[in-house]
């Protein structure tokens, strides 16, 4: 039986909505997608309700279908954690709320993704994880708007969908995100987290410094191409990083091994569209 899903990603300055359908085997069909020239920054402004209505009106073409929502947040609060291998999701959630109360000013206003590292194995007594806390403001507003017409089966940050894309890759994948607020670097292997670094920034100079530092400190081979999950890397910036680290960048893209019909040119997809497709694929899996 064919399944379908609508997925929305809200980036800092752009949003995308896609509709995916399952096909025979492992294939997927991209039946529609659209990007909008506004994102989290605008949606959290006084005009946010009107902009969310625009997104909801487009998605309403497929009213009643399941939906996945992800938001790229301006601030993340990462915290390493260790769980017993048999720890239930409820136990992990309870622990994350306890930790949130210790180091967040407004713990009730934050959500948390619990992300497993790839290095875990049964020979280890505990499973290493990353607790990733983020504000729930934009995500809750989007959920409230979309739930009028769609069952929401996934909501969270864009990190989990980015990691899930790596399940389609035979090699590790490195993704960097550089915004006006932070530098984030993640390395995925086997669909799980291998390395994560996050640095808040206040200036372009800090962005350059921490990008170079994190890339130099990360376990990366010189052959790997870093995928940029935003538009924060300009030509001059890329040349500087190449000079200092020997690494090069490419736009965020879908792995070639993902079979999606209805998509003529994957390179033409914006970063938010790639994230939306990744969220849809993860929810359909």
C-alpha positions in Angstrom: 0.0 0.0 0.0 1.4 3.4 -1.0 2.1 5.8 1.8 2.5 9.6 1.6 3.7 12.4 3.9 4.0 16.1 3.9 7.2 17.6 5.4 8.1 21.1 6.3 11.4 22.5 7.3 11.8 26.1 8.7 15.3 27.4 8.3 16.5 30.8 9.5 15.5 32.7 6.4 13.7 30.2 4.2 11.1 27.5 4.6 10.3 24.5 2.4 7.4 22.1 2.1 7.6 18.8 0.2 5.2 15.9 -0.4 6.7 12.4 -0.7 5.0 9.1 -1.7 6.3 5.6 -1.3 6.7 3.5 -4.5 7.8 0.0 -5.3 10.8 -1.3 -3.4 12.8 1.4 -1.6 12.0 4.2 -4.1 10.2 7.4 -3.2 8.2 9.9 -5.4 8.5 13.6 -4.8 5.1 14.7 -6.0 5.4 18.4 -5.0 7.7 20.9 -3.3 7.9 24.6 -2.8 10.3 26.9 -1.0 9.2 30.2 0.6 11.4 33.3 1.1 10.9 33.5 4.9 11.9 31.4 7.8 12.3 31.2 11.6 13.4 34.8 11.9 10.2 36.1 10.3 7.9 33.5 11.8 8.9 34.5 15.3 8.2 38.2 14.5 4.8 39.9 14.8 3.9 38.9 11.2 4.6 35.2 12.0 1.0 34.1 12.1 0.3 35.4 8.6 3.4 33.7 7.3 2.6 30.4 9.0 -0.9 30.6 7.3 0.9 30.8 3.9 2.7 27.5 4.7 -0.4 25.9 6.0 -2.4 26.9 3.0 0.1 25.2 0.7 0.2 22.0 2.8 -3.6 21.9 3.0 -3.7 20.6 -0.5 -3.0 17.2 1.1 -5.2 17.6 4.2 -5.4 14.6 6.4 -2.0 13.2 5.4 0.7 12.7 8.0 3.2 15.5 8.5 6.7 16.0 9.7 8.0 19.4 10.9 11.6 20.4 11.6 13.0 23.8 12.6 16.6 25.0 12.4 17.1 26.8 15.7 19.2 29.9 16.3 20.5 28.5 19.6 21.2 24.9 20.7 22.2 23.6 24.1 24.1 20.3 23.7 24.8 18.1 26.6 26.6 14.7 26.5 24.8 11.9 28.4 25.2 8.2 29.1 22.3 5.7 29.3 22.0 1.9 30.0 21.5 0.0 26.8 18.0 -1.1 27.9 16.9 2.4 28.9 13.4 3.1 27.7 12.4 6.3 25.8 10.5 7.3 28.9 13.6 7.0 31.1 15.6 9.0 28.6 13.0 11.7 28.5 12.7 11.9 32.3 16.5 12.3 32.6 16.6 15.0 29.9 14.0 17.0 31.9 16.0 16.7 35.1 19.1 17.9 33.3 17.2 20.8 31.7 16.2 22.0 35.1 19.9 22.3 36.1 21.3 24.4 33.2 18.4 26.1 31.3 16.8 29.3 32.5 13.5 28.2 31.1 13.5 24.4 31.0 9.7 24.2 30.3 10.2 26.3 27.2 12.6 23.8 25.6 12.4 20.5 23.8 15.1 17.9 23.6 16.4 15.4 21.0 18.2 12.4 22.4 20.8 11.3 19.8 22.8 8.1 19.9 26.5 8.1 19.0 27.8 5.6 16.5 30.6 4.3 18.8 28.1 2.5 21.0 28.4 -1.3 21.3 27.2 -4.0 23.6 30.7 -4.3 25.0 30.3 -0.9 26.6 28.4 -0.7 29.8 26.6 2.5 28.8 25.4 4.1 25.6 26.8 7.5 24.8 24.2 10.0 23.6 23.8 13.7 23.0 20.9 15.6 24.6 20.2 18.5 22.3 17.9 21.2 23.9 16.3 24.0 21.9 13.5 26.5 22.3 10.0 25.2 21.5 8.5 28.6 20.4 8.7 28.4 16.6 8.1 24.6 16.6 5.0 24.8 18.7 3.6 27.7 16.6 4.1 25.6 13.5 2.6 22.5 15.0 -0.5 24.4 16.1 -1.0 25.8 12.6 -0.5 22.5 10.8 -2.4 20.2 13.1 -5.7 21.6 12.0 -5.3 19.6 8.8 -2.6 17.0 9.5 -1.6 14.4 12.1 1.9 15.4 13.2 4.0 12.2 13.4 7.4 13.9 13.8 8.4 17.3 15.2 11.9 18.3 16.2 15.2 19.9 15.2 16.7 19.4 11.8 19.6 17.3 13.2 17.9 13.9 13.3 16.8 14.1 9.6 20.3 15.1 8.6 21.7 12.1 10.5 19.1 9.8 8.9 20.3 10.8 5.4 23.6 9.1 6.2 21.9 5.7 6.4 21.9 5.9 2.6 25.7 6.5 2.5 28.5 4.0 2.6 31.0 6.6 3.9 31.0 9.1 6.8 29.4 12.4 6.0 30.4 15.8 7.4 27.9 18.7 7.6 28.6 22.2 8.7 26.2 25.0 9.5 27.3 28.6 9.8 24.8 31.3 10.7 24.9 34.7 12.3 24.4 32.9 15.6 26.5 29.8 15.6 28.9 27.3 13.9 27.8 23.7 14.1 29.7 20.7 12.8 28.4 17.1 12.8 29.9 14.0 11.4 27.6 11.0 10.8 28.5 7.4 10.2 25.9 4.6 9.7 23.1 7.0 10.3 24.3 7.8 13.8 26.3 10.6 15.3 30.1 10.3 15.2 31.2 13.8 16.2 29.3 17.0 17.2 30.6 20.5 17.8 28.6 23.7 18.5 30.0 27.2 19.0 27.8 30.3 19.6 29.3 33.3 17.7 28.8 37.1 17.7 30.8 38.2 14.6 32.2 37.2 11.2 35.7 36.9 12.7 34.4 34.5 15.3 32.7 32.5 12.6 36.0 32.1 10.7 38.0 31.3 13.8 35.7 28.6 15.2 35.0 27.1 11.8 38.7 26.6 11.2 39.3 25.4 14.8 36.5 22.8 14.7 37.4 21.5 11.3 41.1 21.1 12.4 40.1 19.4 15.6 37.5 17.0 14.0 38.4 13.4 12.9 38.2 14.2 9.2 40.1 12.8 6.3 41.5 15.3 3.8 39.5 13.7 1.0 36.1 14.4 2.6 34.0 17.2 1.2 32.2 19.2 3.9 28.5 19.8 3.1 27.3 23.3 4.0 23.7 23.3 5.4 23.2 27.0 4.9 24.3 30.0 2.9 26.8 31.3 5.5 29.9 30.2 3.5 30.8 32.8 0.9 33.5 32.4 -1.8 36.2 34.3 0.2 35.3 32.3 3.3 35.6 29.1 1.5 39.0 30.0 0.1 40.3 30.8 3.6 39.0 27.5 5.0 40.6 25.6 2.2 43.9 27.3 2.8 43.9 26.7 6.6 42.4 23.2 6.6 42.9 21.7 3.2 39.1 20.9 3.1 36.6 22.0 0.5 32.9 22.7 0.7 29.8 21.7 -1.3 26.1 22.6 -0.8 24.0 20.3 1.3 22.6 17.6 -1.0 20.8 14.3 -1.0 23.0 11.1 -1.2 23.1 9.8 -4.7 21.9 6.4 -3.4 18.5 7.8 -2.5 16.0 6.9 -5.3 13.5 9.7 -5.7 11.5 10.1 -8.9 9.9 13.4 -9.8 13.1 15.2 -9.0 15.1 16.3 -12.1 18.0 18.1 -10.5 18.9 17.5 -6.9 21.6 20.2 -7.1 19.0 22.9 -7.6 17.4 22.1 -4.2 17.8 24.7 -1.5 19.2 23.7 1.9 15.7 23.9 3.5 14.3 21.7 0.7 16.9 19.0 1.3 16.2 19.1 5.0 12.4 18.8 4.4 13.0 15.8 2.1 15.2 14.2 4.7 12.5 14.7 7.3 9.9 13.1 5.0 12.2 10.1 4.3 12.9 9.6 7.9 9.2 9.7 8.8 8.3 7.3 6.0 11.0 4.8 7.0 
